[in-house]
Amino acid sequence: MSSLFQTYSRWPIDIKKAKGTIAEDENGKTYLDFIQGIAVSNLGHCHDEVTEAVKEQLDSVWHVSNLFENDLQEKAAAKLAEHSAGDLVFFCNSGAEANEGAIKLARKATGKTKIVTFHQSFHGRTYAGMAATGQDKIKTGFGPMLQGFHYLPFNDPSAFSTLSKEDDIAAVMLETVQGEGGVNPADPEFIEALQTFCKDKQALLIADEIQTGIGRTGKAFGYEHFGISPDIITAAKGLGNGFPVGAVIGKKKLGDAFTPGTHGTTFGGNKLAMAAVKATLDIVFQPDFLQAAADKGSFLKAQLNRELTGPFVKEIRGKGLLIGIECAGPVSGIIGDLQERGLLVLPAGPNVIRLLPPLTVSEEEMLSAVSMLKAAIEAHSAVKR
């Protein structure tokens, strides 16, 4: 009997060792890992330079609290500011904490309380994160939610007109590619309408880049595909390549809202995390590395479109190396079959297979994954017929 709360429907696989794209379970079976901790190990498992940076820091100092100066925080924050639309950074421990901080920052900076988010969005499992999320299943059983959230259809430019008479709107919170909600990229027309709405309402734009940031879409952050300049950006997952860390990145004009005593964290920005962040960003934010990730995403999508034919596969979509394969029926059986074949993938809702390989994935590994996907989907389709 397990002593764990059963909050996860776990697969019967215990990964004991991993390097790069390859994971090995307790029985010695190896897998191509196209999950990477859910878009976390963007440089692959146990990347040498990140591992070395953390090991070096382990022998120096782990934690001193945020009451002291921290040069590693300064260096990591400067990297994020240099490669984003923001100027100031608050470090925390996770994506949910980053989104919580972003909501607090938006409300305090504007003096307004209402936040607009979108159907099928996912922003975390804290109370503010749940309230921001546009999926009822996340909220069931937890009682009254934090008030002040409006939910609009995603990718519907006309939807903003329903809030034309609303005032007190502090911010709009957006995933430029909805990950958990089905790998749904935003349409340019929708983003244009969103920008107009924010301008008319003098509302801040929060870009939730927890899954789409740190090179995942082939750019430093996913919002760059749309030519927008968010006021607040949240990052986590790939930020520390597996080390727990999150960040709120904001424009300089918001600095007066987060002053001493307004927000804080015990462990956020600790030196171990900052060593991992700096080593990760030094690699990912290189222009050649980002271009290679974009090229790999284009290659993988092209191979999937070529090989996954037939009526069961409805659409292949995404940006960079965040790809969703929408199917005509449930994909849980296909995902189990792929595990048997040696490929680890995720669902994104009941009918979408989500692929999140490391940005260091090789062409050979991508071709192998496509081959396994083709075989598993064809076997599933044959059974259904």
C-alpha positions as CSV (number, residue, x, y, z in Angstrom):
1,M,0.0,0.0,0.0
2,S,1.4,3.4,-1.0
3,S,1.9,6.2,1.6
4,L,1.3,8.8,-1.1
5,F,-1.8,10.7,-1.8
6,Q,-3.2,9.3,-5.1
7,T,-3.2,12.6,-6.9
8,Y,-1.7,11.1,-10.1
9,S,-2.8,8.2,-12.4
10,R,0.7,6.9,-12.7
11,W,2.0,4.7,-15.5
12,P,3.8,1.5,-14.3
13,I,7.2,2.8,-15.2
14,D,9.9,3.9,-12.8
15,I,12.7,5.8,-14.5
16,K,16.0,5.1,-12.8
17,K,18.5,6.7,-15.1
18,A,18.3,9.2,-18.0
19,K,20.7,11.1,-20.3
20,G,19.7,13.3,-23.1
21,T,16.7,11.9,-24.9
22,I,17.1,8.4,-23.5
23,A,15.4,7.2,-20.3
24,E,15.9,3.8,-18.6
25,D,13.4,2.1,-16.3
26,E,13.9,-0.2,-13.3
27,N,14.0,-3.2,-15.7
28,G,16.7,-1.8,-18.0
29,K,14.2,-1.0,-20.7
30,T,15.1,2.2,-22.6
31,Y,12.8,4.8,-24.1
32,L,12.9,7.8,-26.3
33,D,11.6,10.4,-23.9
34,F,9.4,12.9,-25.7
35,I,8.0,14.1,-22.4
36,Q,11.1,15.4,-20.7
37,G,9.3,16.0,-17.4
38,I,6.5,17.9,-19.3
39,A,8.7,20.4,-21.2
40,V,11.1,20.7,-18.3
41,S,14.4,19.2,-19.5
42,N,14.7,21.3,-22.6
43,L,18.4,20.5,-22.9
44,G,17.8,16.8,-22.3
45,H,18.3,14.8,-19.1
46,C,21.4,15.5,-17.0
47,H,22.9,18.0,-19.4
48,D,26.7,18.1,-18.7
49,E,27.1,21.8,-18.3
50,V,24.0,22.3,-16.2
51,T,25.0,19.3,-14.0
52,E,28.5,20.6,-13.5
53,A,27.2,24.1,-12.5
54,V,24.9,22.6,-9.9
55,K,27.6,20.2,-8.6
56,E,30.0,23.1,-8.3
57,Q,27.4,25.1,-6.3
58,L,26.6,22.2,-4.1
59,D,30.1,22.4,-2.6
60,S,29.8,26.1,-2.0
61,V,26.5,27.3,-0.5
62,W,22.9,26.1,-1.1
63,H,20.6,28.6,0.6
64,V,21.0,31.9,2.5
65,S,17.5,33.4,2.1
66,N,16.5,36.5,0.1
67,L,17.6,38.8,2.9
68,F,21.1,38.7,1.4
69,E,22.5,39.9,-1.9
70,N,22.7,37.1,-4.5
71,D,24.9,37.7,-7.5
72,L,23.7,34.5,-9.2
73,Q,20.1,35.9,-9.1
74,E,21.4,39.1,-10.6
75,K,23.2,37.3,-13.5
76,A,20.2,35.0,-14.2
77,A,17.8,38.0,-14.1
78,A,19.9,40.0,-16.5
79,K,19.8,37.1,-18.9
80,L,16.0,36.9,-18.8
81,A,15.7,40.7,-19.1
82,E,18.1,40.7,-22.1
83,H,16.1,38.1,-24.0
84,S,12.5,39.2,-23.1
85,A,10.2,42.2,-23.2
86,G,10.8,42.6,-19.4
87,D,13.2,44.4,-17.2
88,L,12.8,43.1,-13.7
89,V,12.6,39.5,-12.3
90,F,11.2,37.8,-9.2
91,F,12.4,34.2,-8.8
92,C,10.1,31.6,-7.2
93,N,9.9,27.8,-7.2
94,S,7.4,26.8,-9.8
95,G,5.1,27.8,-12.6
96,A,2.1,28.0,-10.4
97,E,3.9,30.3,-8.0
98,A,5.0,32.5,-11.0
99,N,1.4,32.8,-12.2
100,E,0.3,33.6,-8.6
101,G,2.9,36.3,-8.4
102,A,1.9,37.7,-11.8
103,I,-1.7,38.0,-10.8
104,K,-0.7,39.8,-7.6
105,L,1.6,42.1,-9.5
106,A,-1.1,43.0,-12.1
107,R,-3.7,43.8,-9.4
108,K,-1.3,45.8,-7.3
109,A,0.2,47.7,-10.2
110,T,-3.1,48.7,-11.7
111,G,-5.2,49.0,-8.7
112,K,-7.8,46.9,-10.5
113,T,-8.9,43.4,-9.8
114,K,-10.5,41.7,-12.8
115,I,-8.4,39.2,-14.9
116,V,-9.5,37.9,-18.4
117,T,-8.4,34.4,-19.3
118,F,-9.6,31.8,-21.9
119,H,-11.5,28.6,-22.2
120,Q,-9.2,25.5,-22.1
121,S,-6.4,27.5,-20.5
122,F,-4.2,26.1,-17.7
123,H,-2.5,28.3,-15.2
124,G,-1.7,26.1,-12.2
125,R,-3.3,24.5,-9.2
126,T,-3.0,27.1,-6.5
127,Y,-6.2,29.0,-5.7
128,A,-5.4,31.9,-8.0
129,G,-4.0,29.5,-10.7
130,M,-7.2,27.4,-10.5
131,A,-9.4,30.5,-10.7
132,A,-7.5,31.7,-13.8
133,T,-7.7,28.3,-15.5
134,G,-10.5,28.0,-18.0
135,Q,-11.3,24.3,-17.3
136,D,-14.0,23.4,-14.8
137,K,-12.5,19.9,-14.1
138,I,-9.5,21.6,-12.4
139,K,-11.8,23.4,-9.9
140,T,-14.3,20.6,-9.0
141,G,-14.6,20.0,-5.3
142,F,-12.6,22.9,-4.0
143,G,-15.4,25.3,-3.1
144,P,-15.6,29.0,-4.0
145,M,-12.8,30.2,-6.3
146,L,-11.0,33.5,-6.1
147,Q,-13.3,36.1,-7.6
148,G,-12.7,38.5,-10.4
149,F,-12.0,36.2,-13.4
150,H,-13.7,36.4,-16.8
151,Y,-13.3,33.5,-19.3
152,L,-13.6,34.0,-23.1
153,P,-13.4,31.6,-26.0
154,F,-9.8,31.1,-27.2
155,N,-9.1,32.3,-30.8
156,D,-12.3,34.2,-31.1
157,P,-11.5,37.8,-31.9
158,S,-15.2,38.8,-31.5
159,A,-15.3,37.5,-27.9
160,F,-13.7,40.7,-26.4
161,S,-16.8,42.7,-27.4
162,T,-18.8,40.8,-24.6
163,L,-16.6,42.7,-22.1
164,S,-16.9,46.1,-23.8
165,K,-18.8,47.6,-20.8
166,E,-16.6,46.0,-18.1
167,D,-14.3,48.2,-16.2
168,D,-11.7,47.4,-13.5
169,I,-9.9,45.0,-15.8
170,A,-6.3,44.6,-14.5
171,A,-4.9,42.2,-17.1
172,V,-5.5,39.6,-19.8
173,M,-3.6,36.3,-19.1
174,L,-2.6,34.4,-22.3
175,E,-0.9,31.2,-23.3
176,T,0.2,31.8,-26.9
177,V,0.0,28.0,-27.3
178,Q,-2.3,26.3,-25.0
179,G,-0.4,23.2,-23.8
180,E,-2.6,21.3,-21.4
181,G,-5.7,22.5,-23.2
182,G,-4.8,20.6,-26.4
183,V,-1.8,22.2,-28.0
184,N,-3.8,25.1,-29.5
185,P,-1.7,27.9,-31.0
186,A,-3.2,31.4,-31.0
187,D,-4.3,32.9,-34.3
188,P,-2.7,36.3,-35.3
189,E,-6.2,37.9,-35.7
190,F,-7.0,36.9,-32.2
191,I,-3.8,38.3,-30.8
192,E,-4.5,41.6,-32.7
193,A,-7.9,41.9,-31.1
194,L,-6.4,41.0,-27.7
195,Q,-3.9,43.9,-28.0
196,T,-6.7,46.3,-29.0
197,F,-8.7,45.2,-26.0
198,C,-5.8,45.7,-23.6
199,K,-5.1,49.2,-25.0
200,D,-8.8,50.2,-24.7
201,K,-9.1,48.9,-21.2
202,Q,-5.6,50.0,-20.1
203,A,-5.1,46.4,-19.0
204,L,-1.7,44.6,-18.7
205,L,-0.9,41.6,-20.8
206,I,0.4,38.6,-19.0
207,A,2.1,36.0,-21.1
208,D,2.0,32.6,-19.4
209,E,5.2,31.1,-20.9
210,I,5.5,28.2,-18.4
211,Q,5.4,25.6,-21.1
212,T,6.2,27.7,-24.2
213,G,9.2,29.5,-22.8
214,I,13.0,28.9,-22.8
215,G,13.3,27.8,-26.4
216,R,10.4,25.3,-26.5
217,T,8.7,27.0,-29.6
218,G,12.0,27.8,-31.4
219,K,12.2,31.3,-29.8
220,A,13.2,32.4,-26.4
221,F,9.5,32.9,-25.6
222,G,6.4,31.9,-27.5
223,Y,5.0,35.4,-27.6
224,E,7.8,36.4,-30.0
225,H,6.0,34.6,-32.8
226,F,3.3,37.2,-32.6
227,G,5.2,40.4,-32.4
228,I,3.7,41.4,-29.0
229,S,5.4,42.9,-25.9
230,P,3.8,41.5,-22.7
231,D,3.9,43.6,-19.6
232,I,4.4,40.4,-17.5
233,I,5.9,37.1,-18.5
234,T,5.9,33.9,-16.4
235,A,8.5,31.2,-16.8
236,A,9.3,27.9,-15.1
237,K,9.6,24.3,-16.5
238,G,12.6,24.6,-18.9
239,L,14.1,27.5,-16.9
240,G,16.3,25.2,-14.7
241,N,16.4,22.1,-17.0
242,G,14.9,20.0,-14.2
243,F,15.8,22.0,-11.2
244,P,12.6,23.5,-9.6
245,V,12.4,27.2,-10.3
246,G,10.1,29.8,-11.7
247,A,10.2,33.5,-12.6
248,V,8.0,36.5,-12.9
249,I,9.4,38.9,-15.5
250,G,7.9,42.4,-15.6
251,K,8.5,45.7,-17.3
252,K,10.3,48.5,-15.4
253,K,7.0,50.5,-15.0
254,L,5.8,47.8,-12.6
255,G,8.7,48.0,-10.2
256,D,6.9,50.3,-7.7
257,A,4.3,47.6,-7.2
258,F,6.7,45.0,-5.8
259,T,8.6,46.7,-3.0
260,P,10.0,45.2,0.2
261,G,7.3,43.3,2.0
262,T,4.8,43.1,-0.8
263,H,5.8,39.6,-2.1
264,G,8.3,37.0,-1.1
265,T,9.5,33.4,-1.0
266,T,11.8,31.3,1.3
267,F,13.3,29.1,-1.3
268,G,12.8,31.0,-4.5
269,G,16.0,32.1,-6.2
270,N,18.2,29.9,-4.0
271,K,21.8,29.5,-5.2
272,L,21.4,25.9,-6.5
273,A,18.4,26.9,-8.7
274,M,20.2,30.0,-9.9
275,A,23.3,28.0,-10.9
276,A,21.0,25.7,-13.0
277,V,19.2,28.7,-14.5
278,K,22.3,30.5,-15.6
279,A,23.9,27.4,-17.1
280,T,20.6,26.6,-19.0
281,L,20.1,30.1,-20.3
282,D,23.7,30.5,-21.4
283,I,23.0,27.6,-23.8
284,V,19.4,28.0,-24.8
285,F,19.5,31.8,-25.5
286,Q,22.2,31.4,-28.1
287,P,20.7,32.4,-31.5
288,D,22.1,29.4,-33.3
289,F,20.6,27.1,-30.7
290,L,17.2,28.7,-31.0
291,Q,17.3,28.5,-34.7
292,A,18.3,24.8,-34.5
293,A,15.3,24.1,-32.2
294,A,13.0,25.9,-34.7
295,D,14.4,23.9,-37.6
296,K,13.9,20.6,-35.7
297,G,10.3,21.5,-34.9
298,S,9.7,22.2,-38.6
299,F,11.4,18.9,-39.5
300,L,9.4,16.8,-37.0
301,K,6.1,18.4,-38.0
302,A,6.8,17.7,-41.7
303,Q,7.7,14.1,-41.0
304,L,4.5,13.6,-38.9
305,N,2.3,15.2,-41.7
306,R,3.9,12.9,-44.2
307,E,3.7,9.7,-42.3
308,L,0.5,10.0,-40.2
309,T,-2.1,9.8,-42.9
310,G,-5.6,8.4,-42.7
311,P,-8.9,9.5,-41.1
312,F,-7.9,8.8,-37.5
313,V,-5.4,11.7,-37.4
314,K,-7.3,14.9,-37.7
315,E,-4.7,17.6,-37.3
316,I,-1.0,18.1,-36.4
317,R,-0.3,21.5,-34.8
318,G,2.0,23.4,-32.5
319,K,5.1,25.6,-32.6
320,G,8.7,24.4,-32.5
321,L,9.0,21.3,-30.4
322,L,5.6,21.6,-28.8
323,I,3.5,19.5,-31.1
324,G,0.0,18.1,-30.7
325,I,-1.5,15.3,-32.8
326,E,-5.3,15.5,-32.7
327,C,-7.0,12.2,-33.2
328,A,-10.6,11.2,-34.0
329,G,-10.9,9.3,-30.7
330,P,-9.2,8.7,-27.3
331,V,-5.4,8.3,-27.4
332,S,-4.8,6.6,-24.0
333,G,-4.5,3.2,-25.6
334,I,-2.0,4.5,-28.2
335,I,0.1,6.1,-25.5
336,G,0.3,2.8,-23.7
337,D,1.2,1.0,-26.9
338,L,4.0,3.6,-27.5
339,Q,5.4,2.9,-24.1
340,E,5.7,-0.8,-25.0
341,R,7.4,0.2,-28.3
342,G,9.9,2.5,-26.4
343,L,8.5,6.0,-26.8
344,L,7.2,8.2,-24.0
345,V,4.6,10.8,-25.0
346,L,1.8,12.7,-23.2
347,P,-1.9,13.4,-23.7
348,A,-3.2,16.9,-24.0
349,G,-6.9,16.2,-23.3
350,P,-8.5,12.9,-24.3
351,N,-7.9,13.0,-28.0
352,V,-4.5,14.7,-28.4
353,I,-1.0,13.2,-28.3
354,R,1.5,15.8,-27.1
355,L,5.2,15.6,-28.1
356,L,7.8,17.5,-26.1
357,P,11.2,16.1,-27.0
358,P,14.3,17.9,-25.7
359,L,15.6,20.8,-27.9
360,T,18.8,18.7,-28.3
361,V,16.9,15.8,-30.0
362,S,18.6,14.4,-33.1
363,E,17.1,13.9,-36.5
364,E,17.6,10.1,-36.1
365,E,15.7,10.2,-32.8
366,M,12.8,12.1,-34.4
367,L,12.6,9.7,-37.3
368,S,12.5,6.8,-34.9
369,A,9.7,8.4,-32.9
370,V,7.7,9.1,-36.0
371,S,8.1,5.5,-37.0
372,M,6.8,4.3,-33.7
373,L,3.9,6.7,-33.7
374,K,2.9,5.6,-37.2
375,A,2.9,1.9,-36.2
376,A,1.0,2.5,-33.0
377,I,-1.7,4.7,-34.6
378,E,-2.1,2.3,-37.5
379,A,-2.5,-0.7,-35.1
380,H,-5.0,1.3,-33.1
381,S,-7.0,2.3,-36.2
382,A,-7.0,-1.3,-37.5
383,V,-8.5,-2.5,-34.2
384,K,-11.2,0.2,-34.4
385,R,-12.2,-0.8,-37.9
